[in-house]
Amino acid sequence: LANAGYKIKAIEPSVTMISHSQQDLDIEWLSGFAENVPLRTDSVDAIVSILALPHFSDIECSFREMAGILKKGPIVIFTFDPEIGKRTWMYNYFPFFWDHFNHFPTVKETAEILFDCTNLTVQIIPFELPSDLVDNFAAAAWKKPELYLDQDYRSNISSFRMTDPAIVDNS
């Protein structure tokens, strides 16, 4: 988004992740959480949340917080559906992926919660993952399963990091 000319205020709860972030004049990194965003009311034109939903401690509070800092514009939530995820080959090999995210709603439930908390029009648009992703979030290597055998690759995926290494090694 910064490369497209947008000024970004990136909220990140991990100081370590902020220290590893790409420095860009159009990106201001702020330490914070979705439930308590360090921005003023009506201070942003749009919100984009990318694969953060499972890490929110209180989804309703997070959505209300997003609505509060938004002037007038969209809230875009890139997420995945845990029910669909449980029907993929990855679940057969890594069933523990969902153990730490029992509070994680389906896409339909997420849309309902977002509407209830913001009263904004909600639209669900499926987004198919390309097979050549360079990031390494949980589903990024769906076409390259051998990457999940690499401990360095797995170390950046929260589902692996949050699971007992013995369980991961036995998968």
Buried (B, 14 or more C-beta within 10 A) or exposed (E): EEEEEEEEBBBBBEEEEBEEEEEEEEBEBEEBBBBEBEBEEEEBEEBBBEBBBBBBEBBEBBBBBBBBBBEEEEBEBEBBBBEEBEEBEBBEEBEBBBEBBEEBBBBEBBBEBBEEBBEBEBEEEEEEEEEEBEEBBBBBBBEEEEBBEEEEBBEBBBBBEEBEEEEBEEB
